[in-house]
Amino acid sequence: MAVIDDAVDRIRSLIIDGHLQPGDRLPQEGQLAETLGISRNSLREAIRVLEQMRVLTVRHGSGTYVSSLEPAQLLEGIAFAVEMMRDDTVRQVLEVRELLEPAAVRLAVQRMTPAKLADIRAAYERNSAQTEIEDLVRTDLEFHAAIVRAAENESLNSILDGLTSKTVRMRIWGGIVSDDAVHLTIDFHRKILEAIEAGDAHLAEATALLHVGAARAWLDAYLVEHERPRADPPTSRRAASTV
């Protein structure tokens, strides 16, 4: 594995140093293996690793190419990693979101345009009109996604999108323990929207922080009460206090 790890590092260095640009085709296998001082088998393994990391793209019959290296592509593995986390460690996911999402809201306000604001307002209206749990969760995700897109930061967008995937199931659980969850969620969304419409970046950021913090506080209380969360909680028509 040390030989393969070294080969991976050397290929990455070629990209980082600019010798290989996004979209470039790698040299022929024999030539590259000789340049790196490794066997062809080790090179193939290194390429396989970098392909899984979305750094390289193998086109059969054409060759191996450097990927676009866009944040959305390189960071898509976050969602998979988060999904593999145990339910009792999802608290860590919310802690990360508590750090990042309010900042995304602040950036969104600072970079707001009429078109972006219209998208956010439309997402809020769709969310507030729902009554079924599945539709509430879906439109809640759309509301937050519209805000993060408005921040115009692809890396931040990709990270938060990956972190969001794990919380869907948690949101459904929230409906079991919170009778007023729908009202609280929509109220938080309304306050965030009002702050965005007012152009108040600090208020929007603070409100988003309270929103995510409320969800983390619920999760903390829930995990204290239930040593091991149920894997398949019953479906509830009440929505979670979502984030």
N, C-alpha and C positions, 0 to 999 in steps of 0.2 A: 504493500500500500504506500510505503514511503516514496517509491519510484513514481507511482501514479500521482501522488499528491504533489511531488516536485514538478511533474509534467504539467499538471493543472496550473500550478503557480506560474510556470514559464509562459504558457499560452496566455494566461491572464495578463502577465506583464507586457506581452507583445501588444495587447489591446490597450492597456492602460497607458503605455508609453507612446501610443499612436502609430505603431508600426502596422497594426491592423485596425481598420476603421469599420464602423457598422456597415454591413452589407458586403464586405470584402470576402473573397474566397480564400480559404487557407491553401497554402502550398500543397503539392502532391504529398501523399502519405509518406513515401520513402524519403523525399527531400526534407520534410518537416521532422521526421523521426531522426534523421541524421543531424539536422541542425540542433535539435534538443538533446541529442546524445542518448536516446532511449530506443527500445525495441518498438516495432510496429504494434505489437500486442499492447504494450503499455500506452502507446499513443492512442490506440482505439479506446482503451478504458478511460483515459483522460478526456477524450472527446465525448464519450458517453456521459461522464459526470457533468461536463460543461453544458451538454445538451439538456440534461435534466434541470440545470440551473438557469436555462433559457439564455445562456450566453452564446451558444452556438446552435446553428440549425443545420441538420443533415438533410440534403436533398439527394435522394437515391438516383444514381445515374448522372448527377451533376457535380456533386462535391459537398464540402462542408463550408459553411459561411458563418461569419459573425452576425449575430442577430441585430435587430434594430437598437437593442440596448435601451429601449424605452422603459421608464419606471413601471408602467402597468404590466409589462412583460416580466421584468426582473423580479418584481415584488409579488407576483401572483402566488408564490409559494406560501405567503403568510397565511392566507385563508386555510390552506391545507394544514399547516402547522397548528393553527388555533383550533381547528376542528378536532385535532388529535389530543388536545389538552383535556385533562380530567375535569369533571364538572366542578369539583371543589377548588380548582385553580382558575376558574373563569373570573374570579375576583381580580386577578392580575390583569386580565384583559380590560376590565372596566377601569382599573387604575391608569392604564396606558391611555385609554380613551379620555379619561378625566384630564389628562395632561394635554392631549393633542386636539380634541374636538373643539373646546372653547377657543383655542388659538385659530383654528380653521374658521370659526364663525367671525372672529375679529378680522381676519384677512378678507373674508367674504364681504364684510361691510366696507372695508377700505377700497375694495376693487369692484364694488357694485355698479351695475348698469341697469337701465330700465328693463331690458330683456331678461336679465338674470332675476331681477326682483319679481317680474311677472311669473317666471317659472316657479320661484319659491312660494309665492302667494297661491298659485294654482295647486301646488303640491299640498299646501296646508289645507286648502278648501276641500280637496279630495279626501284627505285624512280625517278631517273633522266631520265629514258627512257619512263615514262608515259606521256600521253597527256589528258586523261579523268579525270575529277574531282574526281570521286569515287576511281579510281586506284591511283591517286596521294595522296589522303588522307590516303588510306590503306597502301601504301608503305612508306609514311612519318612516320606513326605510327611504322611500322616495323623497320625503321632505328633507331629511338630513342629507341625502345625497345631493340634492339640488343646492343646498347651502355650501357643501364642501366643494362642489364643482365651481361655484362662484368664486372660491378662493384662488383659482387658477394655479394650483400647485399639484402637479401630477404625482409627485412622490407622496405627498400628504394624502391625496385622494386615494392612491393605491393602498397605502398602509391602513387608513381608516376603513376602506372597503373590505380589506381582509379581516380586520378586527371585528367588523360587524357581523360576519357570518355566524359566529358562535353564539351571539346573543339572541338569535331568533327563538331558539327553544326556551331560553331563559325568560324571554318576554311572555311566551305563552304560560309559563309557570306563574308569572306575576298575576295573571288573571285569576288564579286559584285563591290567592291570599289577599287581594286588594279589591274590595268592592267598589272603590271610587277611582280605580286606576285609569279608566278611560277619561274621566273628567280631568284628573291631574295631568295626564299626558297632553291632552289637547290644550289645557291652560298653559302649560310650559311652552308648547309650540306657539301659541298665540302671543305670549310675551316676547319670545325670541323674534317672531315676525315683526311685532310692533317696534322693537328696538332696531331691527334692520331697516325698517321703513323710515324710522326717525334718523337713520344714519349715525346712531350712537354705538360705535364699535365696542366701547368698554362695557356698556350695559348689556349688549348682546352677548359678549364674552362671559360676563358674570352670570347671566341667566342660563346660558348653556352649561356653565360649570355647576350651577345648582341642579340642573336637569340630570346630568350624568351622576352627580353626587347622590341624588335621591335614589337612583337605581342601585348604586353601590351600597347605600345604607340598607335598602331592602334586601339585597343579596346577602349582606353580612348577617342580618337578622335571620334570614331564612336558613342559612348554612349552620348557624348556631342551633336553631331549633331542630334541623334535620341533619344528622351526622353524615348521612349519605343521601343526596337528592334522588328522588325516584327517576328511573331511566325513561319511563314513558308515562308522564303525568296525564290525567284525564283532560280532555278538551273542555275548555270553558268559553262561554260567549263573552265573558268579560276580558278586556285586553289588559296586558301588563302595563305597569308604569315604565314605559319604554324610554330608550335613550337615543 
